[in-house]
Each structure stands twice: as C-alpha cells, then as structure tokens.
C-alpha cells in the first residue's frame, strides 16, 4: 500500500511523457505547414503552365505549331507539340506531368466569349502524409484561356 502511494506521488519522468505527447502534435503541425506550402507551389506552377501553354497555342508559337520552314508560311496549331511544350516546361520546374493530365481545347468559349484556346491541367497531389491519413485523392485542377490569333 505504501509502495503504491509512493509510486502515485512520484513525478519523475512526467516532463518526458508530456514532451512526447506535445512532440507528436508539434511535428504534425510542422509537416502540415510544409505540405500546404508544397501544395501551393505545385498549384501555382500548374496555373503558370496552363497559361503558358494556352498563350503558346493561341499565338501559334514555333514550340506549339507546325514550325514553318519559311517565315511567311501560316503556322497551324499543333496539339501534340503544345502538350510536349507544357510537359517539358513543367519538368524544368520540377513537376511531373503526363499527356493524360492535359486537356487542350482549340476553339473554346471562355467567360462567354468565343475564339479562345483553353488548356486544362489536372494532377493528383501526391503526399505521403495525406496517404497515411487516407486522403490521397486530392487533385489540383486549373485552366487558362488565351485568344486565338488570326
């Protein structure tokens, strides 16, 4: 009985136990902040890639067209080259995209106006922390429009 009272009154090791409990919460918050920053970075880069791809296609730039041999030739929009341009631009920024992540619409209506090129990008946000929590179905969706040049 005396040993039990002495054990209950003993406070040695309480700080270690409290630190262990708080450390789990602290590191969870810290990792969440890091993952949110990574999500924001990837989303921002995808928005930039969508806009750059729409602009490249809308202007019929060499990287997104049939690249004429003579400068007076009329350039024609090329969907495959536009996808390649977007994928390589994203790879240069450390983001992996595949052709299935990109949807191109050559004659789109944006904000009620017709004659635009629309680039839509959808990519899964892969995170080991979300996977551990069972929330691995987070997708980043973005799109951008640019007027077709005549």
C-alpha positions in Angstrom: 0.0 0.0 0.0 2.8 2.4 0.9 4.7 1.5 -2.3 1.5 2.3 -4.4 1.2 5.7 -2.7 4.8 6.4 -3.2 4.5 5.4 -6.9 1.5 7.7 -7.5 3.2 10.6 -5.8 6.4 10.2 -7.9 6.7 12.9 -10.6 10.0 11.9 -12.1 9.6 11.4 -15.9 6.5 13.5 -16.2 8.3 16.0 -18.4 9.4 13.3 -20.7 5.9 11.9 -21.1 4.4 15.4 -21.6 7.1 16.2 -24.2 6.4 13.1 -26.1 2.7 13.9 -26.3 3.3 17.5 -27.4 6.0 16.5 -29.9 3.6 14.4 -31.9 1.2 17.4 -32.2 4.1 19.8 -32.9 5.6 17.7 -35.7 2.2 17.1 -37.2 1.6 20.8 -37.4 5.1 21.4 -38.8 4.6 18.8 -41.5 1.2 20.1 -42.4 2.6 23.6 -43.0 5.3 22.1 -45.2 2.8 20.1 -47.2 0.5 23.1 -47.6 3.5 25.1 -48.9 4.3 22.3 -51.4 0.6 22.2 -52.5 0.6 26.0 -53.0 3.8 25.8 -55.0 2.6 23.0 -57.3 -0.8 24.7 -57.8 0.9 28.0 -58.7 3.3 26.3 -61.2 0.4 24.4 -62.8 -1.5 27.7 -63.2 1.6 29.2 -64.9 2.0 26.1 -67.1 -1.7 26.3 -68.2 -1.4 29.9 -69.1 1.9 29.5 -70.9 0.5 26.6 -72.9 -2.6 28.5 -73.8 -0.6 31.5 -74.8 1.8 29.4 -76.9 -1.0 27.7 -78.7 -3.0 30.9 -79.1 -0.1 32.8 -80.6 0.9 29.7 -82.7 4.4 30.0 -81.4 7.0 27.8 -83.0 7.0 25.4 -80.0 3.3 24.8 -80.3 2.7 24.9 -84.1 3.8 23.2 -87.3 7.0 25.4 -87.3 7.1 26.7 -90.9 10.2 26.5 -93.0 9.6 30.0 -94.3 8.7 32.8 -92.0 5.8 33.9 -94.3 4.1 30.5 -94.0 1.0 30.4 -92.0 1.6 28.5 -88.7 -1.0 25.9 -87.7 -1.7 25.0 -84.1 -0.4 21.5 -83.2 -1.9 19.9 -80.1 0.9 17.3 -79.7 3.6 20.0 -79.7 1.6 22.1 -77.3 1.4 19.1 -74.8 5.1 18.5 -75.2 5.8 22.2 -74.6 3.7 22.1 -71.4 5.2 18.8 -70.1 8.8 20.0 -70.7 8.2 23.4 -69.2 6.7 21.7 -66.1 9.6 19.3 -65.9 12.1 22.2 -65.9 10.3 23.4 -62.8 10.4 20.0 -61.1 6.8 19.0 -61.7 6.0 15.7 -63.5 3.1 15.9 -66.0 1.9 13.4 -68.5 -0.2 13.9 -71.6 -3.3 12.5 -69.9 -3.1 15.3 -67.3 -3.5 18.0 -70.0 -6.7 18.8 -71.9 -6.5 21.2 -74.9 -9.5 22.9 -76.5 -8.6 24.8 -79.7 -11.9 26.6 -80.1 -13.2 27.2 -76.6 -15.6 29.7 -75.1 -14.2 31.5 -72.0 -16.2 34.0 -69.9 -18.9 34.0 -72.6 -16.5 34.9 -75.4 -15.6 32.5 -78.2 -12.3 32.1 -80.1 -10.1 31.1 -77.3 -7.6 28.3 -76.7 -8.2 26.6 -73.3 -5.6 24.5 -71.5 -6.8 22.5 -68.5 -4.5 20.6 -66.3 -5.5 18.1 -63.6 -2.9 16.5 -61.4 -3.0 14.3 -58.3 -1.2 15.9 -55.3 0.9 13.0 -54.0 1.7 13.3 -50.4 2.9 10.6 -48.0 1.2 12.4 -45.1 -2.2 12.5 -46.9 -1.7 8.9 -47.9 -1.2 7.9 -44.3 -4.4 9.7 -43.3 -6.3 8.1 -46.2 -6.8 11.4 -48.0 -4.8 10.6 -51.1 -7.4 11.6 -53.6 -6.6 15.3 -53.6 -6.4 16.7 -57.2 -5.2 20.1 -58.3 -7.3 21.4 -61.2 -6.5 24.5 -63.2 -7.3 26.0 -66.6 -6.3 29.0 -68.6 -7.6 30.7 -71.8 -5.8 32.8 -74.4 -7.4 34.3 -77.5 -6.7 32.6 -80.9 -4.6 34.9 -83.1 -5.7 35.2 -86.7 
